[in-house]
Amino acid sequence: MTENRLVPAFSLIALLGLWIVAAAISGDPTVLPQPWALIDPFLQEVASGELPYHLFQTLIRVLWAFALAMGVGIALGLIMGRSERINRWLDPWLVVFLNLPALVLIVLCYLWIGLNETAAIAAVTLNKIPNVTTVIREGARATSRDLDAMAQVYRMSRWTKLRHVTLPQMAPFIAGAARNGVAVIWKIVLVVEFLGRSSGVGFQIHLYFQLFDVAMVLVYAFSFIFVMLAVEWLLLQPWERRVRRWRAA
């Protein structure tokens, strides 16, 4: 058990070692600085308030897009997975949106809605809904028909059946969609900010890209990566293990 917990730490240390070697080989801190060269710029950005502010703006967009994409995606996935008739109608739409490049949706939302928060969140949400819907649809198809029959025998209401029969079976699929959703959504949010927002980590990366400041690009990139790793390890992975326990029992 202890060994399993240490593996991620050793893996990250190995990645850090690879970075140090690559920076030493390049020999040019303007191309790839050493990890310790980022400490001072990081502390300066934190002290000035710039880093916390832009991190917060990005996190708010991620949370909004995640909540909307999961809510709509779970509802659509359940409906499509439980009704073959509705699935036949909506499946072509799902295929179209699954294959529509994220960049196209982002640009169209900015053109149609404007360079504002609504367009930014809408673009990210529309990019993620098809993926969530696909995962949840397959989960809905995998639910036990025997349990459905049991719910019918006991004359459960739709809400009671959904809460006590359907959703417990769907929990691993919802957890999987959530983990994948967070990983994809924050990357799309950075692109959205890069292209058309005046705040956020993506905006700052765009600014320092124009200044050819590799160190500051890495400071903002790794700051948000660390936040999302904390979310993954402290929230999503424990939750996923918890909702999968009944299958291993």
C-alpha positions as CSV (number, residue, x, y, z in Angstrom):
1,M,0.0,0.0,0.0
2,T,2.8,2.4,1.0
3,E,4.7,1.5,-2.2
4,N,1.6,2.3,-4.3
5,R,1.4,5.8,-2.7
6,L,5.1,6.4,-3.3
7,V,5.0,5.5,-7.0
8,P,3.4,8.9,-8.2
9,A,5.9,10.8,-6.1
10,F,8.9,8.9,-7.6
11,S,7.4,9.4,-11.1
12,L,7.1,13.1,-10.7
13,I,10.7,13.2,-9.3
14,A,11.9,11.4,-12.4
15,L,10.0,13.9,-14.6
16,L,11.7,16.7,-12.7
17,G,15.1,15.1,-13.2
18,L,14.4,14.9,-16.9
19,W,13.6,18.6,-17.0
20,I,16.9,19.4,-15.2
21,V,18.9,17.3,-17.6
22,A,17.1,18.9,-20.6
23,A,17.7,22.4,-19.3
24,A,21.4,21.6,-18.7
25,I,21.8,20.3,-22.2
26,S,20.2,23.3,-23.8
27,G,22.3,25.6,-21.7
28,D,20.1,28.6,-22.4
29,P,17.7,29.7,-19.7
30,T,15.7,31.8,-22.2
31,V,14.8,28.5,-23.9
32,L,14.4,26.2,-20.9
33,P,15.2,27.5,-17.5
34,Q,16.1,25.2,-14.6
35,P,13.2,24.5,-12.2
36,W,14.7,26.5,-9.3
37,A,14.9,29.6,-11.7
38,L,11.1,29.8,-11.5
39,I,11.0,30.2,-7.7
40,D,11.7,34.0,-7.7
41,P,9.3,34.9,-10.6
42,F,6.6,32.7,-8.9
43,L,7.0,34.5,-5.5
44,Q,6.9,37.9,-7.2
45,E,3.7,37.1,-9.0
46,V,2.1,35.8,-5.8
47,A,3.2,38.8,-3.8
48,S,1.9,41.2,-6.5
49,G,-1.5,39.4,-6.4
50,E,-1.4,38.8,-10.2
51,L,-1.1,35.0,-10.0
52,P,-3.9,34.4,-7.4
53,Y,-6.2,36.7,-9.3
54,H,-5.7,35.0,-12.7
55,L,-5.8,31.5,-11.2
56,F,-9.1,32.4,-9.5
57,Q,-10.6,33.7,-12.8
58,T,-9.6,30.5,-14.6
59,L,-11.0,28.3,-11.8
60,I,-14.4,30.1,-11.9
61,R,-14.6,29.4,-15.6
62,V,-13.6,25.8,-15.2
63,L,-16.2,25.3,-12.4
64,W,-19.0,26.9,-14.5
65,A,-18.2,24.9,-17.6
66,F,-17.8,21.7,-15.7
67,A,-21.1,22.0,-13.8
68,L,-23.0,22.9,-17.0
69,A,-21.4,20.2,-19.1
70,M,-21.9,17.5,-16.5
71,G,-25.5,18.5,-15.9
72,V,-26.5,18.6,-19.5
73,G,-24.3,15.6,-20.5
74,I,-25.7,13.3,-17.7
75,A,-29.3,14.2,-18.6
76,L,-28.8,13.6,-22.3
77,G,-26.8,10.4,-21.8
78,L,-29.4,8.9,-19.5
79,I,-32.2,9.8,-22.0
80,M,-30.3,8.4,-25.0
81,G,-29.1,5.3,-23.2
82,R,-32.6,4.4,-22.0
83,S,-34.6,5.3,-25.1
84,E,-33.4,3.8,-28.4
85,R,-35.9,6.0,-30.3
86,I,-34.5,9.2,-28.9
87,N,-30.9,7.9,-29.4
88,R,-31.6,7.4,-33.1
89,W,-32.6,11.0,-33.4
90,L,-29.8,12.6,-31.4
91,D,-26.9,10.3,-32.3
92,P,-26.1,12.1,-35.5
93,W,-25.9,15.4,-33.6
94,L,-23.6,13.7,-31.1
95,V,-21.3,12.5,-33.9
96,V,-21.2,16.0,-35.4
97,F,-20.3,17.7,-32.1
98,L,-17.8,15.0,-31.2
99,N,-15.9,15.7,-34.4
100,L,-16.2,19.5,-34.4
101,P,-12.8,21.0,-33.5
102,A,-12.8,22.9,-30.2
103,L,-11.1,25.8,-31.9
104,V,-14.0,26.2,-34.4
105,L,-16.6,26.2,-31.6
106,I,-14.6,28.8,-29.6
107,V,-14.3,31.1,-32.6
108,L,-18.0,30.7,-33.5
109,C,-19.1,31.5,-29.9
110,Y,-17.0,34.6,-29.8
111,L,-18.3,35.7,-33.2
112,W,-21.9,35.0,-32.4
113,I,-22.1,36.0,-28.7
114,G,-19.2,38.4,-28.4
115,L,-15.9,38.5,-26.5
116,N,-17.5,38.0,-23.1
117,E,-17.8,35.5,-20.2
118,T,-21.0,34.0,-21.6
119,A,-19.3,33.1,-24.9
120,A,-16.2,31.7,-23.1
121,I,-18.2,29.4,-20.8
122,A,-20.6,28.4,-23.6
123,A,-17.7,27.4,-25.9
124,V,-16.1,25.2,-23.2
125,T,-19.4,23.7,-22.2
126,L,-20.4,22.8,-25.8
127,N,-17.0,21.2,-26.4
128,K,-17.4,18.9,-23.4
129,I,-21.1,18.0,-23.4
130,P,-20.7,15.4,-26.3
131,N,-18.0,13.5,-24.4
132,V,-19.9,13.4,-21.2
133,T,-23.1,12.3,-23.0
134,T,-21.2,9.4,-24.8
135,V,-19.8,8.0,-21.5
136,I,-23.1,8.3,-19.7
137,R,-25.1,6.8,-22.5
138,E,-22.9,3.7,-22.5
139,G,-23.4,3.5,-18.7
140,A,-27.2,3.8,-19.0
141,R,-27.1,0.9,-21.5
142,A,-25.1,-1.2,-19.1
143,T,-27.6,-0.9,-16.2
144,S,-29.3,-4.1,-15.0
145,R,-32.7,-4.9,-16.5
146,D,-33.3,-7.1,-13.5
147,L,-33.1,-4.2,-11.2
148,D,-35.4,-2.2,-13.4
149,A,-37.9,-5.0,-13.2
150,M,-37.5,-5.1,-9.4
151,A,-38.3,-1.3,-9.3
152,Q,-41.4,-1.9,-11.4
153,V,-42.6,-4.7,-9.1
154,Y,-42.2,-2.5,-6.1
155,R,-43.9,0.4,-8.0
156,M,-41.2,2.8,-7.4
157,S,-41.7,6.4,-8.6
158,R,-39.5,7.7,-11.3
159,W,-37.5,9.8,-8.9
160,T,-37.1,6.9,-6.4
161,K,-36.0,4.6,-9.1
162,L,-33.5,7.2,-10.5
163,R,-32.1,7.8,-7.0
164,H,-31.9,4.3,-5.6
165,V,-31.6,2.1,-8.7
166,T,-30.2,3.9,-11.7
167,L,-27.8,6.5,-10.3
168,P,-25.9,4.0,-8.0
169,Q,-25.2,1.8,-11.1
170,M,-24.2,4.9,-13.1
171,A,-21.9,6.3,-10.4
172,P,-18.6,4.8,-11.9
173,F,-19.5,6.2,-15.3
174,I,-20.3,9.6,-13.8
175,A,-17.0,9.5,-11.9
176,G,-15.1,8.6,-15.1
177,A,-16.8,11.4,-17.1
178,A,-16.1,13.8,-14.3
179,R,-12.4,13.0,-14.1
180,N,-12.0,13.2,-17.9
181,G,-14.2,16.3,-17.9
182,V,-11.9,18.2,-15.6
183,A,-8.8,17.2,-17.5
184,V,-10.2,18.4,-20.8
185,I,-12.2,21.4,-19.7
186,W,-9.3,23.3,-18.0
187,K,-7.2,22.9,-21.2
188,I,-10.0,24.3,-23.4
189,V,-10.5,27.1,-20.9
190,L,-6.9,28.1,-21.4
191,V,-7.4,28.2,-25.1
192,V,-10.5,30.3,-24.7
193,E,-8.6,32.8,-22.5
194,F,-5.7,32.8,-24.9
195,L,-7.9,33.8,-27.8
196,G,-10.4,36.3,-26.3
197,R,-10.3,37.1,-22.6
198,S,-8.5,39.8,-20.6
199,S,-7.9,37.7,-17.5
200,G,-7.0,34.1,-16.5
201,V,-4.0,31.8,-16.9
202,G,-4.5,31.5,-20.6
203,F,-4.5,35.3,-21.0
204,Q,-1.2,35.6,-19.0
205,I,0.4,32.8,-21.0
206,H,-0.6,34.7,-24.2
207,L,0.9,37.9,-22.8
208,Y,4.3,36.3,-21.9
209,F,4.3,34.3,-25.1
210,Q,4.3,37.7,-26.9
211,L,7.2,38.8,-24.7
212,F,9.1,35.5,-25.3
213,D,9.3,35.0,-21.6
214,V,9.5,31.2,-21.2
215,A,10.0,31.4,-17.4
216,M,6.7,33.2,-16.8
217,V,4.9,31.0,-19.2
218,L,6.0,28.0,-17.2
219,V,5.2,29.7,-13.9
220,Y,1.6,30.2,-14.9
221,A,1.3,26.8,-16.6
222,F,2.7,24.8,-13.7
223,S,0.7,26.9,-11.1
224,F,-2.5,25.8,-12.7
225,I,-1.3,22.3,-13.3
226,F,-0.5,21.9,-9.6
227,V,-4.0,23.1,-8.7
228,M,-5.7,20.6,-11.0
229,L,-3.4,17.8,-9.8
230,A,-4.6,18.6,-6.2
231,V,-8.2,18.5,-7.4
232,E,-7.5,15.1,-9.1
233,W,-5.7,13.5,-6.2
234,L,-7.6,14.9,-3.3
235,L,-11.2,15.0,-4.7
236,L,-11.8,13.1,-7.9
237,Q,-9.7,9.9,-7.4
238,P,-10.9,9.3,-3.8
239,W,-14.5,9.8,-5.0
240,E,-14.1,7.5,-7.9
241,R,-12.6,4.8,-5.7
242,R,-15.5,5.2,-3.3
243,V,-18.2,4.9,-6.0
244,R,-16.5,1.8,-7.5
245,R,-16.3,-0.1,-4.2
246,W,-19.7,-1.8,-4.6
247,R,-18.5,-3.5,-7.8
248,A,-15.5,-5.0,-6.1
249,A,-17.5,-6.2,-3.2
